[in-house]
Amino acid sequence: MKHVLPFSNRPFKIPTWRDLALLVFFSLTAIYPVAAQNKIWDKTFGSNGSDELTLAIPTQDGGYLLGGTSSSGVSGDKTQVGRGDVDYWLVKLKADGSKMWDKTFGGKDYDVLTSVYQTSDGGYIIGGTSQSGISGDKSENFKNQFSFYGDYWVLKLDAEGNKVWDKTIGGSSYERLAAVLPTKDGGYLLGGTSSSGISGDKSEVNKGREDYWVVKLHADGKVEWDKTLGGAENDQLNSVLQTQNGDYVLGGTSTSGASGDKSEKSRDKNSSFTGDYWQDRS
């Protein structure tokens, strides 16, 4: 029996969508207030198993990169064998939506992709949450006490989607990666949620049940620093941005009142269950 990650906001499960699909690109007229929306094209990509699209980004060559999760082997549009129960799956498109290539990355267990970003060298930085140990494309063992908890798993790819390096980052409990961001100094910022105390790559005590956890990497993927931010309850990071002066803006959901790093009380009378937006600038 396979375990699932105990994330309160998103169970770590086998995807239920049958196909990766990019639906639909629209052309908007410049006339205001009337804006006609005309479909230019639509494409469906998938295999004979379960494939879930997480996000799609435009690429420097005028095309697009689709990133998601697949439990399939070679079939349909999927040209590479599965590595484990669930893998990262990327599909590169030309400007007209026709497929250029696809890549599968994973270890022997569950690996769920949550973030894709194109880097200045034309390659890609991708990341998500992994339950796998050393196996398949995963070169480092899990950091947590029990493998089913999950760690951050990040890969640097070249422009053709080939792996340059991969890094597994985590503490003794569970971590969920939400975003990977290239930084102005050529490194990367990882942002997500952690329930770990000081252990593994985590250098600061936990503030509550779940905290924001950001990890700064050098260009080669080595950890530069990490920061834990949170209140006394559950704080789940969903988004990271870098400002023009090099600072970072973090945002997510919080059920904490004024405590720890959280300076304002909850706005919700049922905050222990529902939560508020919480933004932090570091």
Wavefront OBJ file of the C-alpha trace (Angstrom):
o trace
v 0.000 0.000 0.000
v 1.405 3.384 -1.011
v 1.424 6.303 1.400
v 0.364 9.839 0.617
v 1.858 13.084 1.841
v -0.070 14.591 4.764
v -0.541 18.040 3.243
v -3.746 19.612 4.407
v -4.236 21.688 1.270
v -3.302 19.189 -1.426
v -3.179 15.434 -0.999
v -0.247 13.825 -2.757
v -2.091 11.361 -4.979
v -2.066 9.726 -8.354
v -3.443 12.241 -10.896
v -6.948 11.640 -12.187
v -6.806 13.631 -15.437
v -6.514 11.408 -18.464
v -4.678 13.776 -20.755
v -2.284 16.665 -20.757
v -4.067 19.390 -22.678
v -3.349 22.978 -23.531
v -6.785 24.460 -24.061
v -7.236 27.121 -25.460
v -5.164 30.063 -26.789
v -7.229 33.136 -27.520
v -6.612 36.144 -29.729
v -7.915 39.353 -28.186
v -8.680 42.433 -30.225
v -7.273 45.789 -29.123
v -10.673 47.452 -29.282
v -12.154 48.343 -25.902
v -14.719 47.597 -24.527
v -15.556 45.016 -27.208
v -13.030 42.120 -27.134
v -13.587 39.232 -29.551
v -12.090 35.924 -28.441
v -11.212 33.652 -31.331
v -9.570 30.268 -30.906
v -6.297 29.971 -32.814
v -5.605 26.318 -32.036
v -5.945 23.622 -29.386
v -3.875 20.537 -28.723
v -4.302 17.418 -26.625
v -1.279 15.477 -25.342
v -1.388 12.281 -23.369
v -0.709 8.596 -23.066
v -2.600 5.469 -22.110
v -2.330 6.219 -18.380
v -2.954 9.198 -16.110
v -1.350 12.531 -17.053
v -1.964 15.799 -15.197
v -0.938 19.216 -16.476
v 0.408 21.540 -13.766
v 1.412 24.592 -15.802
v 2.416 25.891 -19.242
v 4.980 28.626 -19.910
v 6.065 30.526 -23.046
v 9.652 29.869 -24.118
v 12.338 32.127 -25.580
v 12.019 30.564 -29.047
v 8.343 31.523 -29.324
v 7.057 28.110 -28.320
v 5.754 26.682 -25.064
v 6.724 24.197 -22.372
v 4.082 22.071 -20.661
v 4.938 20.631 -17.271
v 3.026 18.082 -15.278
v 2.889 14.610 -13.834
v 2.436 11.218 -15.462
v 2.030 7.614 -14.368
v 2.341 6.293 -17.923
v 4.955 4.359 -19.861
v 5.752 4.713 -23.547
v 2.426 5.322 -25.297
v 0.560 8.067 -27.117
v 2.694 11.231 -26.985
v 4.973 9.846 -24.266
v 8.250 8.574 -25.728
v 10.129 7.578 -22.562
v 9.493 4.817 -20.046
v 8.113 5.587 -16.616
v 10.648 5.724 -13.814
v 8.300 4.913 -10.942
v 4.723 5.250 -9.738
v 4.411 8.919 -10.791
v 6.982 11.019 -12.693
v 7.628 14.557 -13.875
v 6.591 14.908 -17.553
v 7.561 17.806 -19.840
v 6.299 18.457 -23.386
v 7.999 21.126 -25.551
v 5.850 22.739 -28.248
v 6.590 24.910 -31.260
v 4.726 28.197 -31.720
v 1.973 26.439 -33.670
v 1.421 23.889 -30.894
v 3.119 20.974 -32.620
v 5.292 18.827 -30.385
v 9.104 19.144 -30.458
v 10.066 16.733 -27.683
v 8.981 15.256 -24.348
v 11.008 14.236 -21.306
v 10.254 12.025 -18.294
v 12.104 12.439 -14.966
v 11.575 10.493 -11.769
v 12.675 7.990 -9.182
v 11.034 4.694 -8.267
v 8.197 6.189 -6.205
v 6.049 9.344 -6.368
v 7.494 12.528 -7.932
v 5.033 15.381 -8.509
v 6.067 18.428 -10.576
v 4.832 21.824 -9.358
v 7.110 24.451 -10.945
v 8.813 25.113 -14.303
v 10.834 28.194 -15.268
v 13.059 28.965 -18.253
v 16.558 30.175 -17.395
v 18.609 32.854 -19.157
v 20.788 30.226 -20.870
v 17.749 28.801 -22.666
v 17.515 25.819 -20.355
v 15.000 25.140 -17.607
v 14.810 24.837 -13.833
v 12.039 22.494 -12.712
v 10.981 21.282 -9.299
v 8.394 19.534 -7.207
v 8.007 17.083 -4.366
v 9.573 13.619 -4.335
v 9.116 10.486 -2.254
v 11.856 8.617 -4.130
v 15.285 7.602 -2.937
v 18.279 7.156 -5.233
v 16.827 5.617 -8.393
v 16.013 6.533 -11.972
v 16.980 10.185 -12.525
v 17.270 10.886 -8.795
v 20.915 10.960 -7.687
v 20.436 11.756 -3.987
v 18.585 9.925 -1.227
v 15.557 11.345 0.571
v 16.337 13.583 3.547
v 13.247 12.913 5.661
v 12.771 10.296 8.364
v 10.216 8.349 6.330
v 10.432 8.327 2.530
v 6.687 8.857 2.066
v 6.939 12.331 3.639
v 8.577 13.882 0.569
v 11.368 16.402 -0.103
v 11.989 19.232 -2.525
v 13.406 17.795 -5.769
v 14.902 20.231 -8.304
v 16.472 19.601 -11.718
v 18.443 21.899 -14.023
v 17.924 21.064 -17.708
v 19.580 22.290 -20.880
v 17.634 23.777 -23.811
v 16.869 20.300 -25.205
v 15.493 19.105 -21.880
v 18.480 16.985 -20.875
v 19.382 16.827 -17.169
v 22.400 18.889 -16.087
v 22.023 18.199 -12.356
v 19.427 17.336 -9.719
v 19.219 18.174 -6.021
v 17.159 16.715 -3.172
v 16.572 19.191 -0.330
v 14.662 18.617 2.887
v 14.507 18.063 6.619
v 13.475 15.138 8.833
v 9.728 15.612 8.342
v 7.801 16.537 5.210
v 8.325 19.305 2.672
v 6.205 20.399 -0.313
v 7.801 22.554 -3.015
v 5.523 25.188 -4.543
v 7.829 27.344 -6.691
v 11.332 27.550 -8.178
v 12.579 31.002 -9.198
v 15.811 31.987 -11.012
v 17.462 34.859 -9.125
v 19.361 37.925 -10.337
v 22.720 36.510 -9.200
v 22.376 33.417 -11.393
v 21.145 31.139 -8.602
v 17.691 29.909 -7.673
v 15.144 30.382 -4.880
v 12.981 27.457 -3.799
v 9.771 28.199 -1.924
v 7.389 25.810 -0.244
v 6.077 24.392 3.000
v 7.876 22.444 5.730
v 6.998 20.766 9.015
v 10.639 19.930 9.884
v 12.766 21.293 12.691
v 16.539 21.662 12.442
v 17.649 18.654 10.405
v 19.015 17.817 6.976
v 19.145 21.039 4.948
v 16.918 22.914 7.401
v 18.970 25.191 9.651
v 16.202 26.889 11.679
v 13.581 25.631 14.132
v 10.014 25.267 12.980
v 7.658 28.042 14.091
v 4.399 26.081 14.053
v 2.834 22.999 12.524
v 3.708 24.032 8.960
v 5.894 26.952 7.933
v 7.050 28.778 4.845
v 10.466 27.417 3.899
v 12.678 29.166 1.338
v 16.038 27.797 0.180
v 18.558 29.813 -1.846
v 20.765 27.838 -4.225
v 23.965 28.755 -6.041
v 24.041 28.364 -9.826
v 25.362 24.811 -9.424
v 22.517 23.816 -7.095
v 24.425 23.917 -3.812
v 22.511 25.355 -0.842
v 23.538 28.935 -0.025
v 21.064 29.619 2.796
v 17.578 28.712 4.018
v 14.929 30.565 6.011
v 11.902 29.361 7.977
v 9.004 31.805 8.412
v 5.729 31.140 10.167
v 3.325 31.531 13.040
v 2.079 29.064 15.614
v -0.260 27.129 13.297
v -0.280 26.210 9.591
v 1.396 28.516 7.059
v 1.612 27.210 3.498
v 3.699 29.050 0.901
v 2.371 29.164 -2.663
v 4.248 31.941 -4.490
v 7.652 33.680 -4.550
v 8.845 36.780 -6.443
v 12.098 38.726 -6.560
v 11.920 42.520 -6.501
v 14.054 44.936 -8.526
v 16.343 45.592 -5.533
v 16.964 41.875 -4.968
v 14.541 41.293 -2.083
v 11.929 38.546 -2.171
v 8.147 38.619 -1.740
v 6.509 35.456 -0.398
v 2.805 34.710 -0.285
v 0.533 31.907 0.792
v -2.170 30.864 3.241
v -2.027 31.086 7.042
v -4.176 29.840 9.900
v -1.842 31.469 12.453
v -2.629 34.439 14.632
v -0.002 36.988 15.690
v 2.915 34.723 16.626
v 6.396 33.852 15.434
v 7.089 35.878 12.290
v 3.415 36.828 11.849
v 2.831 40.341 13.157
v -0.917 40.651 12.585
v -3.827 38.697 13.996
v -6.001 36.534 11.821
v -8.898 38.223 10.018
v -10.975 35.040 10.022
v -12.883 34.039 13.142
v -12.426 30.423 12.024
v -8.754 30.914 11.096
v -7.669 27.608 12.593
v -9.638 25.905 9.809
v -9.882 28.291 6.847
v -6.932 30.702 6.916
v -5.975 34.108 5.465
v -3.608 35.402 2.819
v -0.192 36.036 4.363
v 2.496 37.994 2.554
v 6.056 38.495 3.742
v 8.888 40.540 2.250
v 12.421 39.459 3.084
l 1 2 3 4 5 6 7 8 9 10 11 12 13 14 15 16 17 18 19 20 21 22 23 24 25 26 27 28 29 30 31 32 33 34 35 36 37 38 39 40 41 42 43 44 45 46 47 48 49 50 51 52 53 54 55 56 57 58 59 60 61 62 63 64 65 66 67 68 69 70 71 72 73 74 75 76 77 78 79 80 81 82 83 84 85 86 87 88 89 90 91 92 93 94 95 96 97 98 99 100 101 102 103 104 105 106 107 108 109 110 111 112 113 114 115 116 117 118 119 120 121 122 123 124 125 126 127 128 129 130 131 132 133 134 135 136 137 138 139 140 141 142 143 144 145 146 147 148 149 150 151 152 153 154 155 156 157 158 159 160 161 162 163 164 165 166 167 168 169 170 171 172 173 174 175 176 177 178 179 180 181 182 183 184 185 186 187 188 189 190 191 192 193 194 195 196 197 198 199 200 201 202 203 204 205 206 207 208 209 210 211 212 213 214 215 216 217 218 219 220 221 222 223 224 225 226 227 228 229 230 231 232 233 234 235 236 237 238 239 240 241 242 243 244 245 246 247 248 249 250 251 252 253 254 255 256 257 258 259 260 261 262 263 264 265 266 267 268 269 270 271 272 273 274 275 276 277 278 279 280 281 282
